[in-house]
Amino acid sequence: MDDVFIDAFFYGNDDEANKRFRQRLLEEQAPQEEEEEREIAIVEVDFFVPENNAFGNSFRNYQDSLRRIAVEELYRTNHAFQTYEFAMAKKEEYGRLEKGVMSIWECCELLNEYVDESDPDLDEPQIEHLLQTAEAIRRDYPDQDWLHLTALIHDLGKVLLHPAFGGEPKWCVVGDTFPLGCAFSEAIVHHKLFVANPDGRNPEYNTKLGIYIENCGLENVAMSWGHDEYLYLVAKGNNTTLPPAALFIIRFHSFYALHQGGAYTYLMNNEDKEMLKWLHVFKKYDLHSKSKERINEDEVKPYNLSLIEKVRSTFIEL
């Protein structure tokens, strides 16, 4: 269905910018004296970061969380079975986008049935998290419509949990993501559980660079399979013209070992470093907007639908 798109808005003709972006991914990366100016300027906004999550613990506290046991068991399975071969097979299977066609808002509503068991900070349905993130960003970045939409859709890949989209087990849908084909960093949550992963004993994969070369660019790195990678494939497969920063956020927002732990920077190229600035902006809202205070869906739905209606089609192939 060639007429099905997720589309960006208010950018005019951004084809040349996207061509430059993709060309630079293929070029050999070398330090540059000057960086290109971007049409979307990053403006830092003071964001109130609460000290504790909804359960009274610090955010991403995997030791004292009331959900500690469930979270640890999820990562035990995840870290044992997320291999390079597994992720490549899932990418091949779901990259065909043969699961169905659904509107963006229907995808959001579908997530009302699911709670992310890997998250020690929130036990509300996932649609609440989408709305909380989108509204918090909308408040502080009122003119960045693309960022509002990115926040609204960033977790839609969790539809993988639904039987209509494969009914995948939670260990390969939610949780932090990480590179495959190279050594597992200690910055990855519950990294000791990788002892059961066969890739850790494969000499091709268990070195610092593994199958990669330094500064190869994250575009060329295989990531563990989950909702981030799936939505990234959906966006690309539907010929999105969302800006590169949006795609970077979608694909790497669960890559905490990078954007919080500072690991794997040796795989990044100059374009990744530029995009990481926006991911750091997004991370504050993705993590710290989680609360028990629910968003009034009826009040915000018209605005969110107006964002969706600005794209060429409100339906996407999944």
Helices and strands as residue ranges (DSSP letters): H 15-26, H 68-81, H 84-94, E 101-103, H 104-110, G 111-113, H 126-140, H 145-153, G 156-161, G 163-165, G 170-172, E 179-180, G 191-196, G 198-201, G 218-220, E 222-223, H 227-237, H 244-252, H 256-259, G 265-267, H 270-288, H 297-309, E 315-317
